[in-house]
């Protein structure tokens, strides 16, 4: 494949059927990420599965791009779109006088069902106000439920059609689209890119035996998946500059100290 043959040289979808001597069949997919995200591709795969079973589709495709994806004339940006604003400048760990390149380490952190229940309690209860990091900024100085509410607020905007139309107009009116492309610079410290696979519809073909990440390339890339054992565990895979791993793990599991504070507070309030 030559690099400059245009879009036609890049396959949008590759499908491979492998038949095994035991009679089993494996169906493999490779999809171009610029066409759709993971949820959209899985919806495509699941729709194919339903048609193969003779079932009706839950949602039929819509090809009227002009009505749904075309910007307004003139563009009207009604909201502030943080997703298209520049990322914070990169901050590399201090290496002293050494000219050695800073390495990146990929780590996996596991959360049991009990640990997840503790986090969910702290993320949804406004009673959790005891534990605060003594740093500037609302997210670090306020309880966990505040940070969780801001994330929920941002995600909820994706259900607002006016916000989505405004986003299209924002892209249309941008003078240089290369400056809003997401890449390594948008995840490198102090930035963090988090992708959750916990609600991807992977089950139309049957329950998956394994869901995992095929290697992380850049600092700050983070993926969240469910355990394949269906035991309620969550798996967090993150790539960080090696000097940051120790502190990240310390703060990542720090919610246990918060839980003890919670229990003590409730115990005192019941006396």
N, C-alpha and C positions, 0 to 999 in steps of 0.2 A: 504494500500500500504506500503510494507516494503521498507526501505531506500536503502538497498544494493542488490536489485533484478536485477540490471542492467538496461540498457536503455529500455528493453522490458516492464518494470513495469511502465514506464512513458508514458501515451497516448500522441501522437503527435497531435491528433485532436479529439475533442468531439463535437458532434452535437446533439441538443435536439429540437424536434418538439413539440410545445404546441398548442393544439386546444382549442379554447374558445367556450362557449355555443352560442355566437352570430354568429359563423361561421368564425371568424377571425383565422388566424394561425400565430404563432410566431416561428421563426427559430433562435435558439441561438447557438453561436459558442464559443468554448474555445480552444485556440491553444497554442502549446509550443513555447515560444519565441526563444529557441535555434535553432529551425528549420528555422525560417524566421522572418524578421522584419514586421512591420505593413503594409507597402506598398505591400510586397510580399503576405502576407495573404489576403489582400483585393483584390489583383489581382486574387488569387485563388478563392475567393468567387464570384467575378464578372464574372470570366470565367465559374463557375458553373451556375450562373444566365443566362448567354448567351446561354449555352447549353440547359438549361431548357426551354428557349424561342425558341429554334430551330435555333439559330443564329450561325454563324461561330466565331471561336476564333480569336481575333486580334493577339495574340502571342501564339504559341504552346509550350508546355513544352519541355525542352531539358534535357535528362538524361545522357548525355555523360560527366560525372564528370571528367573522366581521362584527357580529352582534355582541359577542361575549368578551373578546380579547382586544378589540380595536380601541385605541385611545380616543378621547373626546376631542373635538376641534372647536375652539382651542382647548388644550389640556387644562384640567382644573384639579390642582392638588389641594385637597381639603384637610389632610391630616399630616402630621409629622411622621416621616417614615425612617425610623432609626435603622431599619435593615439596609438602607441604601446610603447611610452616612459612613464616612471613613472610620476604619478601626483605629484603636489606640496604637501609637507607635510601639514597635517591638522593644522589649527590655530583656537583654541577654543576661544570664547569671554572671556575677563578677568572677573573673578568673585570675585576678592579680596581674602579674607581669607575664604570665604564660600566654603564648600565642596559640595554644592548643584549642581546637574547635570544641564547643560545648556539645556533648552528646545528648541524645534523646532516648528515654527508656519507656517501653510500653509495659504497663502494669494492669493487673486484673484485681478488682476488689469485689468481694461477694457480700451480699446482704441477705441474712436469713429472713423468713417471714416475720419473726418476732422483731427483728431490727426494723423492718419496713413498717410494721404497725406502730413502732415508736416514732419513726420519722413522720408518718402520716398524722399522728396525734399532734405532734409539734407544728406541723405545717398547716393544720386546720383549726387549732385551738388558740384563740386570742388570750387564753389564760396563761399561756407560756410567755412570761415577760421577764423572768429572773436572769436568764443567761444572755449576756451581750458582750461582743468583742469590743474592746476599747480602741476603735479605729474610726476614722472619718467615713461618712457615707451612710445613707439610710440602710442599705442591705447588710452592712457589717455591724451597724450599731443597734439595729432593731431585731426583734425576735424572728425565728424562722418563718412564722406564718406570714410576716410582712413580705419577705422575699418571695415566698410561694404565691402570694396573692398578686404580686406584680407580674410574675411569669404567667399566671392564669389569665390575667388581664390582657397581656400581650397576645397570647394564643387565641383568646376569644375574638380578637379583632379579625381573625381569618374567617369567621362566620358572618362578618358584616360586609355585604356586597358593596356598600359605598366605600369602605376602606380598600377593598380589592380594586375597585375601579380607580380610586385615587392613586393606588400603587402603580397601576398601568400608566396613568398620566404622568406620574413622577418619573418613571423610566423614559417615557416619550420626551419629556421636557429636559432630560439631563443632557448637558452639552458633550460629555465624554463618557460613554458607557464602560470603557475599560477601567474607570476608576471605581466602579461599583461591583465589579466581578469579585466573587468570593474565592479565596485561595489560601495558601499558607499564611499570608500576612494577616488574614482575618481571624486566625486561631492562635497565633504565636503569642506568648506571654507579653502583656498581662491579659490578653484576650482568651476566651475559651469558647469552643464550639461544641455544643451538646446535641447529639442525635439520639432520639429514643426509638427503639424498635419494639417496644413492649406491646404496642397495639397494632402492629402490622397484621393484616388479614392473611395469615399463612396456612389456613386450615382447610380450604376447599378441596385440596388434593389429599387430605389426611394430615394428622398431626406431624409436625416436623421432628425428625430425630435429633437434629442439631441446628442451632442458629448461632453463627459466630461472625467475627470480623476478620476480613482477609488482610490484616496488617494495617497499622496506622503509620502515616508518613511524616506527620508534622506535630510539633509541640502544640498542645492545647486541644487536639482532636479527642473527642469523648463519645463513646457509644454506650447505650444502656439496653440490655437484652434480658429476657426471662430465661431462667434455667430450663434446659430441655427435659429435666426430670419432673416438671410440673409440680414442684414442691413449694412454690411460692417464693423461691429465691430470685433475687435480682443480681445481674452481673454487670459491673461497670468497668469498661475497658478505656484506659486513658493513656495518652502519650504525653510525657512531660520532660522538660530538661532534667537530666539526672540529679542535679543538686536540689531540685524541688520535690522529689519523690517523698522524702522523709516527712517534711512538713505537711504535704498534701494528705498522706495517710493519717497523720496525727489529727488533723482537723476533720478529715472525712469520717472518722469513727468517734468524733468528739460528742456525738449526740447522746452517748451513754451517760456522760456526766450531766447532760441536760435532763435526762430521764430521772436521775437520782434527785436532782433539784426539784423536779416536778413531784415525785413521790413524797419528798419531805414537805413540800408546800401543801399538798392535799392532806397529808397526815396531820400537820399543824392546824389546818383549817377545820378539821373534823373534831379536834379536841375541845 
